[in-house]
Amino acid sequence: MGKIRNIAVYCASLPGNNPAYCNAAAELGKLLTERGIGLVYGGSDCGTMKVLAEAVLANHGNATGIFPEGFRAELLHPGLTRSIMVKDLAERKAKMLELADAAIALPGGFGTFDELFDAYCLYKLGYHRKPCGLLNIAGYYNGLIRFIAHGVAEGLISRDDRNRLLTAGQPGKLLELLEAAAV
């Protein structure tokens, strides 16, 4: 079992309609600090990103934000342990993955999907050995999980590739799966 020192968390700049999303972000932030794991995230001061960072900081953990120069400066969380400015979203994804030992996607939108699948495809292709996971809060990712299963059934996604994308409905369970898979 490997040690995860820092984890990239992809999540939303909106809070979502279900309070379970923000609750899970807060729980994940607390669990990260309890396990001595630093947060690497998009750096925003809004949505579930803010809730996650605030939970890490409130529990005396380390929160690193990776923030694109072109974004509005007022969206950058002002109290982070460290803020790293990057050129664009592509550089943000690369820097987040560089600094992390694993990656998690909380419920989110297109940016979250892009970040997760970019990290996962690089993992699948052997460019890194950092496990990736979906935090399926309140069944948010059920449709995606079914779609991936459909890809397996259609012979377009291997069963091994499906099984390497770790999924859990609780932050603690997903952290356990990632820690077991980390090298």
Secondary structure, 3 states (H helix, E strand, C coil): CCCCCEEEEECCCCCCCCHHHHHHHHHHHHHHHHCCCEEEECCECCHHHHHHHHHHHHCCCCEEEEEECCCCHHHECCCCCEEEEECCHHHHHHHHHHHCCEEEECCCCHHHHHHHHHHHHHHHCCCCCCCEEEECHHHCCHHHHHHHHHHHHCCCCCHHHHHHEEEECCHHHHHHHHHHHCC
